[in-house]
């Protein structure tokens, strides 16, 4: 506020972590600008119908009346402005331009990255709000993974010649955590054994978190999320236990499952009912009925809500303290929005817990919660340089699809999930990893699920260190016959990267090529023989363990021939 009032800019971009209070800042500023006659009316542009109504309700609390139902024609005299969606502006940009030209207007662009969702939306925003007296852009997440420019955002070239968005004010998760504005997030990661059948009819078995090809990771991940396997029931049971522990300190704490599609959401709600004996609130679409269900859940002390993809960014259910990330979207933008549902703090000491599958991308995002990123208009120019956030266009389309859209993904999958089980894998907190693998329901898992719900950030760290030390000491006392899991501390069990997988496949192919010259057999014959002897799918779908086994086998054959 101080910076804005001092500078009086026409355009202002505030980037602040979810839960930091962007709505409060924007409406306080709107009130100040109206009071000082800098503007005569306010237009709020939000991503969804639910958020549009939420803005109108929040504005009413400080005496600003916004019409969330406005569609056309003159605005009623009792209103100070309107709340509309980006899609609504996209349909009738000239209607909004006329309103903005008639009276001095403050335009608040909430979650501004949505103005880049489609070219037409960005162009419509430019057309509609170019004459506005003041424009305030807000966002709570790393901008976008694509290179669509966002309207009314300034881009500055960095040392590498890449144009990046320049925020006027940034308030990141790290700063908000230090100020006690947001909760510290404890991520509980679960791996396990997955088995599925590929399109070619091959049965593949792999452990979630083991190094695999990108396709195999995707299929193992989808197998884990299949409600008919054992992975989801085990993780939901653990999350419900965690919720019970948190509710000892925060009696109205709630939990949310973020599902990929409507069928999965319904199945998860059914599992929750079987596990807990109580019904979960099911939010399948962003229609009027869904808004009402979200509001009712927010005002109640019910335990569970299940939503397709997510409850839209900015949707305010402050009592959500436990989450299950049960979707296969792996963009940093979507992950940050999803985790943002749980970080809003109501009193000091509250913690958030998010349950994840052990998937390399998700663990990377969890470890980089405090990393602040800007929107880049250009890709890195150095050859061979990988940008981990340059997600494919397809993934961005997935993340930006309407929340209630049933994509039919499950019908098109080139594989069939056969079975899954869950293993408690590790805890990630503040960039560090803790814990040793343990079976669901074991004493070791309970140790982590039983962390108190009210703790200062530094107390969480201390407690996790103590839990891990106790688990290691307990493990050392066990006879070898009982050590059936990979009992290494989490920090010594890194999830092997896709790059390392490529190196393993390259090494296998090099050894097979050498053996071709030595034995006189064709490449295909050797690969088929390796599969027959060692088991498993073709190299492109094999796990790291299977590749290492084949490498050892071909080395053994080559040694015998010498």
VEXLUM-529627 format. One record per residue (C-alpha): x, y, z. Coordinates in steps of 0.02 Angstrom, whole numbers, plus 32768, in hexadecimal, padded with zeros to 4 digits. Layout:
# residues N
XYZ/...
# end
This chain:
# residues 562
800080008000/808A80798031/80EA80567F90/804E80697F25/8015810B7F75/80C581537F65/80DB81237EAD/802481327E70/804580C07DDA/7FC5809E7D52/7FF87FE57D4F/802E7F847DE9/80597ECA7DF3/80567E787E9F/80987DC57EAB/806E7D777F52/80677CC47F8E/7FBB7C727F9E/7F727C9E8048/7FD57D41805A/7F3D7DB3804B/7F397DF27F97/7E7C7E0E7FA0/7E8B7E76803E/7F157EE07FF0/7EB57EFB7F4E/7E127F2D7FA3/7E6A7F9F8020/7EBD7FF47F8C/7E177FFE7F2E/7DC780517FC6/7E5680D07FD0/7E4B80FB7F16/7D8D810F7F1E/7D9981797FBB/7E1B81ED7F6C/7DB581F87EC9/7E4681B27E63/7DC681377E1C/7D0881337E19/7CE9807A7E02/7D3C7FCF7E14/7D417F387D9F/7D837E937DE3/7DB27E0C7D64/7DBF7D5D7DB0/7DE47CB07D66/7D417C5A7D9B/7C8A7C787DC6/7CA87C447E7A/7D387CBF7E90/7CD17D4A7E41/7C4D7D347EC9/7CD37D247F4F/7D1D7DCD7F1A/7C717E1F7F23/7C557DDA7FD3/7D027E12800F/7CE87EC07FC4/7C3E7ED1801A/7C927EB580C3/7CF57F5680AD/7C667FBB8062/7C897FA57FA7/7BF37F607F48/7C207EF87EAE/7B9F7EA57E3E/7BD77DF07E1E/7B417DCF7DAB/7B627E607D32/7B4F7E2E7C7C/7B217ECA7C17/7AD27F777C18/7AE180027C9A/7B197FD37D4A/7A9F7FEA7DD9/7ABC808B7E3C/7AD8802C7EDE/7B767FD97E9A/7C2A80197E99/7C5C7FA17E0E/7C557EF17DCB/7CA97E487DE2/7CBD7DE57D3F/7D217D517CFD/7DAD7D4F7C7A/7D3A7CE47C0D/7CB07D687C1E/7D277DF27BE8/7D5F7D837B57/7CAB7D787B18/7C827E337B21/7D1F7E9F7B2E/7CCC7F3A7AE3/7C437F397B68/7CC97F4A7BEF/7D2F7FC77B8B/7C9680397B7F/7C7C80317C3B/7D3480577C5C/7D3180EB7BE4/7C9681377C33/7CDA81417CE6/7D87813D7D34/7DA380857D5E/7E16801A7DC8/7E267F6E7D78/7E607EE27DEC/7EA17E4D7D86/7EA17DBA7DFE/7F187D2A7DD6/7F507D8D7D3C/7FAA7CF77CEF/7EFC7CBD7CB7/7EF77D4D7C3B/7F787CE97BD9/7F0F7C487BDA/7ED57C687B29/7F0D7CEA7AAE/7E5A7D2D7AA1/7E4F7D4A7B5F/7EF17DAE7B60/7EBA7E157ACA/7E0E7E317B17/7E5C7E6F7BBB/7ECC7EE77B5B/7E387F277AF5/7DC27F367B8A/7E377F847C0B/7EB57FE87BA6/7E57808C7BD2/7E4E80647C8E/7E8C80EA7D06/7EE480697D76/7F0A7FB07D61/7F3D7F3E7DF0/7F7C7E907DBE/7F877E067E41/7FCF7D577E3D/80017CD77EBE/805D7C577E54/80F07C497DDC/80A67C977D42/80977C217CAF/80FC7B967C5F/80D77BD77BB0/81117C787B5E/806A7CD07B44/80847D857B7A/800F7DBC7C05/7FB27E637BEF/7FEB7EFA7C56/80857E9E7C97/81317EED7C7D/81BC7E7A7C3D/82747EA17C59/83087E4D7C05/83807DF17C79/843B7DD47C5F/84187D3C7BF1/83A87DA47B7E/83097D517BBE/82757DC57BDD/82277DA37C87/81907DEC7CDE/81BC7E797D56/81517E837DF3/813B7F297E4E/812B7ECE7EF4/81537E1A7F21/81267DC07FC1/81607D0B7FB7/81367C70801C/81DA7C7E807D/81B57D3080B5/81007D0680DF/81387C6E8144/81B47CD981A7/81267D5481CC/80B07CCA8205/80367CF58179/803A7C46812B/804C7B988172/80E77B2D8161/80C27A9980ED/80F579E88118/80F47979807B/80DB78BF809C/811178598006/80D977A67FE1/8129772A7F68/80F676757F4D/80F375E77ECE/808D76047E31/805B75887DAB/800775B37D05/7FED756F7C56/802B75D67BC2/7FD175EE7B1D/804375687AD3/800574EC7B55/80A574EA7BBE/809274E57C7A/810375627CD0/812D75667D89/818875FA7DD6/819F76527E7A/816077057E7F/81F777767E96/826F76FF7E3F/82C8774A7DA8/825D772B7D0E/823777747C64/81BE78077C5E/813577967C18/815177127C9E/814D77977D28/80A877D67CE2/805E77267CDB/809D76F67D89/8055779B7DCC/7FAB777B7D7B/7FAE76C97DBF/7FCA770E7E6E/7F3577847E5C/7EC176FA7E1D/7E3A76EC7EA6/7E2F762F7E8B/7EE276127EC6/7F2476157F79/7F8D76B47F6A/7EFF77347F74/7EA176DF8005/7F4576D38068/7F71778B804A/7EBF77C78070/7EC277628112/7F6977B28141/7F2978608113/7E8D7844817E/7EFB78118212/7F6278AF81F6/7EC0791581F4/7E8A78C88299/7F3178FB82E6/7F2679AC82A0/7E7379BF82E0/7EB179A78393/7EFE7A548383/7E8F7A9B82F7/7DE07A528319/7D927A8A8274/7E267A588203/7DEE7A12815C/7E3E79A880D4/7E3579B08016/7E59792E7F8F/7E87797C7EE7/7E4D78FD7E64/7E7278F17DA9/7DC278D07D69/7D0E78B97D9F/7D0E77FA7DA5/7DA977F87E15/7D5F78807E84/7CC178197E9F/7D28777D7EC3/7D9777DA7F40/7CFB781F7F98/7CBA776D7FA6/7D6177317FEE/7D5F77BF806F/7CB1778B80A5/7CEB76D680BA/7D88770A811A/7D3C7790818A/7C8477628193/7C5678168163/7C28786380BD/7CA278D3805D/7C6979748007/7C7A79567F4C/7C9E79EB7ED9/7C9579B67E23/7C817A5B7DC7/7C8E7B167DD6/7BD37B347DC9/7B5E7B897E44/7B3F7AE77EA4/7BFB7ACB7EB7/7C137B7B7EFD/7B8C7B597F7D/7BDC7AB37FAF/7C877B077FC4/7C387B91802F/7BDA7B118099/7C787AAA80B2/7CDB7B4780DF/7C5B7B788164/7C4A7AC881AE/7CC37A59820E/7CB079C68195/7D4F7961817C/7D62794080C0/7D4779938018/7D7179457F6D/7D8379B77ED5/7DAA799A7E1D/7E5779DF7DF6/7E4C7A5E7E82/7DE07ADD7ED9/7E107B747E6D/7EA17BDF7EA1/7E6C7C677F1A/7DD67C037F59/7DE07C248011/7DC47B908086/7E407BC1810F/7E1B7B288179/7E667AB180F6/7F027A6B814A/7F1B79BF80FA/7F25799C803F/7F3879057FCC/7F83792D7F21/7F2878A97EBA/7F3C78F47E0D/7FBF78D57D85/7FD9798D7D59/809179B67D71/80A77A6E7D47/80F67ADD7DCC/80667B597DB2/7FDF7ADA7DDC/80417A8E7E6D/805A7B397EBE/7FA07B617EA9/7F6F7AB97EF3/7FE27AC97F8B/7FA37B7C7F9E/7EFA7B347FD7/7F4A7AFA807B/7FC37B8480AD/7F4D7C0D80E6/7F707C27819F/7EEC7C5B821E/7F587C5882B9/80107C4282D9/80507B9082E3/7FD67B3B826C/80287ABF81F5/7FEE7A7A814D/800979C68113/80047992805B/800E78DB8025/806778B97F80/809A78267F13/815878137F08/816978627E5B/820A78C17E31/81B579607DF1/8143796E7E8A/81D279537F04/823679DA7EA9/81A57A567EB8/818B7A287F70/82437A497F93/823A7AF27F3A/81A27B3C7F91/82007BDD7FB6/82477BF47F07/82017C8F7EB2/81ED7C877DF6/81BD7D077D73/81687CEE7CCD/81E67CE17C3F/81B77D167B8E/82507CC07B43/82987C137B58/834F7BFE7B8D/83BE7C167AF5/84527BA97B25/844F7B067AC5/842F7A6E7B2D/83F97AD37BC6/83627A877C17/82DC7AF67C64/82837A887CE4/81ED7AFD7CE0/81DA7B007C23/81487A867C2C/80FA7A467B8C/80687AA17B3E/7FFF7A057B5F/801E7A0C7C1B/7FF47AC57C23/7F517AA37BC7/7F2C7A1D7C49/7F4C7A937CDA/7EE37B1D7C8D/7E4D7AB27C5E/7DA77ADB7CAE/7DA87A8B7D5A/7D097A297D39/7D3F79E97C90/7D37792C7C83/7DC679127C0A/7DA6785A7BE9/7E6078427C0F/7E41779C7C62/7DF077557BC3/7E8577837B57/7F1177417BC4/7F8576CC7B66/7F8F76597BFD/7F2576017C7F/7F4776137D3A/7F4F75667D8A/7F82757C7E3F/7FDA75F17EB8/801175FA7F6C/8051768A7FD6/80F076A2803A/8112773A80A7/81AB77848053/81E77829809C/81B778D180E5/81EC7971808C/81F47A1180EE/824D7AB780CF/82BA7A6E8044/82F579DA80AF/82BE792380AE/829F78B38144/82697802816C/8285774F8136/820F76E180D4/8187768D8139/80E87628811E/803F7681812F/8000766881E1/80AF76488226/80F1769C82C3/816F76FB8256/80E6774681E7/807C7773827F/810F77D582C5/8105784F8234/804678528227/8041787E82E0/80A2792282D4/803D79A58335/7FD17A1B82CD/800C7AB88328/80C87AD7831B/813E7B6682F2/81A07B4A824E/82457B2982AA/81ED7AAD831E/81B17A498286/82667A388249/82A57A0282F5/82197983830B/82377936825F/82F179238285/82C678CC8329/8248785982D4/82C878258251/8351780682D3/82D777988336/82A477398299/835A77178268/838576DC8318/82ED7669831A/83187624826D/83CA75F882A2/83877587832C/8322751E82B0/836674788270/8390747C81B6/82FF7408818F/8284748F81C6/82D3751D8162/8262750480CB/826275B98092/82E8762A804D/831C766880F8/838776FD80CE/836677AD810E/83057816808E/8396788B8067/83FA77F3802E/836D77B67FBD/836478387F34/82E4781D7EAC/834F77F97E13/833578787D89/82F9785D7CD8/83A9788E7C9F/83F877FF7D03/837877897CB5/83B077BF7C08/8464779D7C39/843776EC7C74/83DE76C77BCF/847177107B6D/84EA76A27BCF/848176067BAD/8478762F7AF3/8536764C7AEC/855775A37B40/84DA754A7ACD/8530759A7A34/85DA755C7A72/859074AF7A8E/854774B179DC/85F974B97996/863574347A10/85A673B779F6/856F73DD7944/84B773E1797B/844474747949/841674FC79C7/835F74C779CD/8389741379F6/83FA74467A88/837774BE7AD0/82F074377AC2/836173B87B18/838874357BA4/82CD744F7BBE/82AF73937BC1/833973727C41/8322740C7CB0/8267742A7C98/820F74CF7C81/81D7753D7BF0/823C75897B60/82CD75FC7B92/8267769A7B73/81EC76667BFC/826476097C71/828A76487D21/833976747D5B/834675CF7DB8/8317756D7D1C/839475CF7CB1/842075B17D30/83F674F77D31/840374EF7C72/84A775517C74/84F074D47CF1/84AE74417C88/84F8747E7BE1/859E74A07C3A/859973ED7C7E/857A73A87BCD/860874107B84/868073D47C0C/8655731E7BEA/867E73317B30/872D73737B4E/
# end
